[in-house]
Amino acid sequence: MSIQKPKGTQDLLPGEIEKWQYVESKARELCQRFNYREIRTPVFEHTELFQRGVGETTDIVEKEMYTFLDKGDRSISLRPEGTAGVVRSYVENKLYGEPDVSKLYYVGPMFRYEQPQSGRYRQFHQFGIEAIGSVDPSLDAEVIALGYTFYREIGIKDVTVEINSVGNPSVRAAYREHIQQFFAPVKDQLCKDCQSRYERNPMRILDCKIDQKYCEGAPTIVEHLDEECRTHFARVQQYLTALGVPFRLNPRLVRGLDYYTHTAFEYKAAGIGAIDTIGGGGRYNGLVGQIGGQDQPGVGLALGMERILLVLQAQGADIPAEKPLDVYLIGLGEAAETRIVGLLHELRLEGLTAEKDYQSRKLKAQMKSADRYKAAYVGILGDNELEKGEIAVKALATGEQETLSLSEFARTLAARQRG
């Protein structure tokens, strides 16, 4: 029996990986424009980090983390999300000592043990940003605008931004009582998970897909915001309008992580089934302190790469495919083949993509290989050409043939390909 990949994972093969590279390069370029710098944190951390940061009452910590004991009998977990690790690094490396807001981004794999479905894997990938060190509501708007701009620039259409305020700790404590009173008459009819949430984190009931029928008429947290929270939320909306980011209010939006305060938001897109959320985020003003640092306010987002690519495919977006080869070289004879190896290296040093045959195939088979690579040029070197210090060159698109000097071959083609 052959060994297969674990359930909920995928192999990203040549022909498909170029799409990922395109999306990732757009993310990096956009972050550079918005002055976010890359950070890379470990794919596993001490389990306590996620228990304290993400929240012990979340589905992620309770059910979905890959947790194990290492050889030192320490509890280790594969990261289920990116924010907690970035904040841990922010604290540990004293980035709070910098005079400006720390604006960071990451791209990488996350891990959650859940039932795989369209756009959802046990190893999945996220592009995320974190801005730590300011309570300014314009920073909330900037983060939301960056995500919205990213979707637009990679070609996703009709993205909807939904926003809500989830208040501060004192607002949430008061709201908790109201939401428990509302669900008390139907507590026993809620799903098993929500019966548990009723006692520990009743706001999460509003996020349950199973029990939505019981949420009709539930009090919203927006109705219970204090003056500070109302002012912050109003300013976020004003800034989003100024930035030209369309949005709609969703008073039921609570997100699935315990660290959110004030602004919470999600991006929606049609075309990938019932689960239409393709990214989201929010403000987390208490998280740095929970993880052990001198508390600093923060706001961030995370966008699911798999779902981005699903939407692009569903909407028929034009994603750049595998880049054609610049030059394919063919050597006829032992002496010519030896010279071809050097020529190949010269072409690559000039910045061209170049390839040759490694299987001693006949000329016809090698020409077919050049076609498969969609090579712009084929260079053919035989004994006669070698004696003259020349190489025969054919442009596959036009069929035009010419002879070039071996000494100038690489530089000549490089100049042409650069335009």
N, C-alpha and C positions, 0 to 999 in steps of 0.2 A: 504494500500500500504506500503510495507516494505521500509525502508530507505537504499539507496545504496551509495557506495562511490562516491565522486565527479568525474566528467569527467576528464580524464587525470591523475588519481592517480591509485595506485595499492596496494593490500594487499600482503605482503610478508609472506607467510605461512610456517609452519614447513614442511620440505621436500625440500623447495626452499631456505629458508633463510640460510641454511648451505652453499650454494654456495656463497652467499654474504659474509658470515663470513670468508670463505676461501680466497676470493679475498681481503677483507679488511685486514686480518691478513698478507697476503703477502705484501700488501702496507706498513703496519706499520713496518714489519721486514726489508723491503728494505730501508725505510727512516732511520731506526736506523743505518744501515750500512753506509749510506751516511751522517750521522750526522745531520739529520733534526729532529726537536722536534715538538711535536704536539701542536696545538693551536685550541681552540674552541671559536668561536665568536657567537653572537646572530643570530637567524634565521630572525630577522627583525631589521632594522636600520632606521634612519631618511632618508627620501627620498632624501634629498639634497646630501647625501653621494654618491648615485649612479648617480645623475645628474652631479655632479662635477667629479666623478671618472670614471664611465663607459662612459659618454658622452651623452649630451642631444639629439644629432642627430642620435644616434644608434637606431636600431629597438627595442632593449631591453627596453630602457627608454621610447621611444615614444609609444610603442604598447604592451609590454609584461609584465610589472611589475604589481604585485598585490599591489596596493597602496590604503590606506584608512586613514581616520582621527581617531585618538584615542580619548578617553574621555577628554583629555586635548586640543583637537582641533589641535594636531600636526600631520603633514603628515608623515606617517610611510609606509615603503615598505618591503615586504618579500624579502629576498636577492635573486637576480637573478643570482649571480655568487659570487665566494669566495674572489677574490683578494681585492676588495675595502674594505671589512670588516676587512681583515687581516691587510691591510695598515693602516686603521683607528685605530686599536688596537695597531699597532706598534708605531704610533705617540702618541696616548693617554697615553700609558703605558711607553713611553720613552725608548723603546727597542733600539733606536739609540744610547743610552748611553753605550751599551755594546761594549767592545773592538773589538769583532769579527763580521763577517757578521752574520746577523740573518737568520738562515735557519729553516723554519717552514713548517709544513704540516697540512692538515685538511682532514677530511672525513665527509660528511654530506649532507643533503638535500638542494636543491635550488628550486626556484619557478619562472616559466614563463608562462604567459597566451598565449599559442599558440596552433595550431591545433595538437592534438595528432596523432602520427603515429608510425610505428615500431621503437622502440628504443628511442622514444621521448615522454616525459610525462610533465604534468604541475607541478607536483612535481617530481623532478629527483634528482639524487645523483652524487656527484663528489668527486674524490680523487684529491687533488691539493697540490702543493708545491710552496713556495715563498722564494727567497733568496735576501735579501735586504742589501745594503751597499757596493757594489763593481761594478765597470764598467768592470772588467776583463772578456774578451771574453771566457776564459776557464770556467767561471761560467755558461754562456749560454750553452756551450757544455755539462757541467755536468748535467744541468737540462734536456736537451734533452736526454742525455744518460740514466738518471734515468728512464724516461718514457719508453724508448725503452727496457731497461733491465726488467722493470716491465712486459711489455707485453710478452716478451720472457719467463720469469720465471713462469708466470701463464699458459703458454701453447698456446698462440696465435701465429699462424704462418704467415709468409709473410707480416709483418707490414712494411709499407713504410713511411719513414720520408721525408717530403717536407719542405724546408726552403726558406726564402726570407729575404731581408732587406727592412724595410719600412722607413728607414732614420731617420733623426732628424727633429725638427720643421722647421728649415730653409729650409731643402731639401724638405719637404712636401709642404711648402708654394709655392716654385717655381714649383714643380711638379703639384700642383693644377691647375695652369694656363695652363700647357700643356694638362692635361687630359680634362679640360673644352673645350679647343679649339678642341680637337679630337672629343668629343661627341656633339659639338654644331650643326653640320648638321643633327643629328638624335635625337636631344633633344626631339622633340614632339612625336617621335615614341617609346621612352622608356616607361617602365611601370610607373604607377603613383608614386610608391615609388622612382624610380630612377630619375624621373623628379624633385622630391623634393631634392634628394641627389645631383643632379647636382649643385645646388646653395650652399648647406650647407656642403656636404662631398662627393665630386665627386669620390674619391678613392673607395668608397663603391660600385659604379656601377660595378666595376670589380668583385665583390663578388656576384652579383645578378645571380641567376640561370635562370631567365626568359630572361634576355637581353644579354646572352653570345654571341649571333650572332652579336651583335653590337660591341663587344669587340675585335674582330679579328683585329690585327694590331695596337692596342692601345699602346701608349708609356709605357714603364715599368719604375718603379721608380728606378730600379737598374741602368738604363742608366743615371740617374740624381744624383747619390750619390756624395757627396763631399769626400775629401780625408779621413777625419775622419771616415765616414761611410763605405767607401770601405775597409779601413784597418781593422776596427772592424769585418766586415763581412768575410773578407779573413781569419782572425785569427780564427773565429768560425769554419770555414770549415776545417782549418788545425787541430784544436783540435778534431773535430768529427772524422776525419780520423785517428788521433792518438788513439782515444778511440775505434776504430773499429765499429763505428756506420755508416751504409750505409745511404746515403741521396741523394736526387736530388733537383735541383734548380727549383722553381716554381715562376717565376717573377710576376704572377697574384695573388699570395697569399697575402691578406691584412688583414685577420681576421676581426671580427665584432665589436671590441671594440676600442674606440678612444685613449686609453692610451698607445698603443704600440709604441715603438721606436726601431730603429735598427732591431734586430733579431725577426722574426716571424716564427712560425713553426706549422705543423700539422702532425698527425699520421693518416694513411689511412689503412683500412683493407677491404678485399672483404668478401662478404657473408651476408651483412645486407641490401642489396638493393642499391638504387641510392645514398643515403646519406651515403658515406663510411668513413667519418671523425669520428674517435673514440676518439680524444683528440687533444689538441694543447696548444699553449701558446706563450710567447715572452717576450721581455724586455720592461720595462716601467720606463724610467729614470726620467720622470717628475711627476709621479703620487703622490709621497709622498708630494711634494710641493703643488700640486693641492688640496690635502685633508687637508692641513693646517700645515704640519710639515716642519722642516728644510729639504730641499730636499735631498734625498738619492736615488741612482740608484737601480733598482731591476729587477729581472727576475723570471718568474714562468711558471707553466703549470697547466692545469686542464684536467682530464680524466673522461669521462662519464661512470659511473658504469653500467647503463642499457645496453649501447652499448657493453661494455666489455663482459657482460654475453651473449648477443646475438651472438657475434662473437664466443665465446667459444662453445656455443651450435651448431652454424652453422658448425663449423670446427670439431665437434665431439670430443672436448677435454675431457680428463678424469678429471672431477672435483670431489673431495671427497664428497661423499653423507653423509647422516645422520649417525653419529657414532653409531655402535651397542651398546646395553646395556651390561654391564659386568655381572650383576647378577639380576635375578628375584626371589623374595622370595614368598613362598606359605605357609601359616599357616592353619593347619587343626584342628579346635577346638578353643574355646575362649582363653584358656590359651596359646596355641601355637601362636595365632594371636597377643596376647599382647607381647609375647617375640619377635615376628617378627618385631614389630615396633622399638624395641631397636636395633635389629640386623641390620635393614635397616640403621639406623643412624650410627652405627659403620662402616658399609661398606663405607658410604659416607665420613666419617671422614678419612678413609684410602685412599681416593682419587678415589674410584671406582664409576661408574655410576650404580645405583641400583634402583629398583622399586618393587612395590607389587600391589596386587589387592585392590581396594577400593569399590567394588560393590557386595561383598559377593557372588561371582560366584563359581560354582562347580570346582573341580580339573581340569576336561577336558578343561573347558573354560579358566582357568588360564594358562594352558600349551599352549593353542593356542595364548594367549596374549604374553607369553614369546617368542614364535616363531615369532610373528609379530615384536617384539622389536629386533629380532636377538640376543637374549641374549646368552652370552658365557656359563653361568652356570644357573641352576635352583636349588635353595635350598628349600627343602620340610621339614617342621617341623610339626610333629604330636605329640599326647600325649605320645606315646611310646618313641620317640626320645627325647622329652623334659625331661622325667624322667631319661633317661640315660645321659643327658647333651650332646647330639649329634644332628647332622642334616644331612639328606640325600642330597647328591649333585650329580647332573647329568650334564655332559658336552654335550650340545645339538649337537655339531658338530659330535661327535663320538658315542654318546649314552652311554659312559662309566659312571658307577655309583660308588660312594664311600660314606663313612661316615666320617665326620669330627667332631672334638670337637667344641662345641658351643663357648667355650672361645677362641679358636684359629682360628675360622672360618674366620673372617674378615681379620686377618693378613695373613693367609695362602693364601687366594684367591688374596689378594693385591700383595703378593710376586710373585705369578704366572703371574698375568697380567702385572707386571712390567718386567717380563722376567728374 
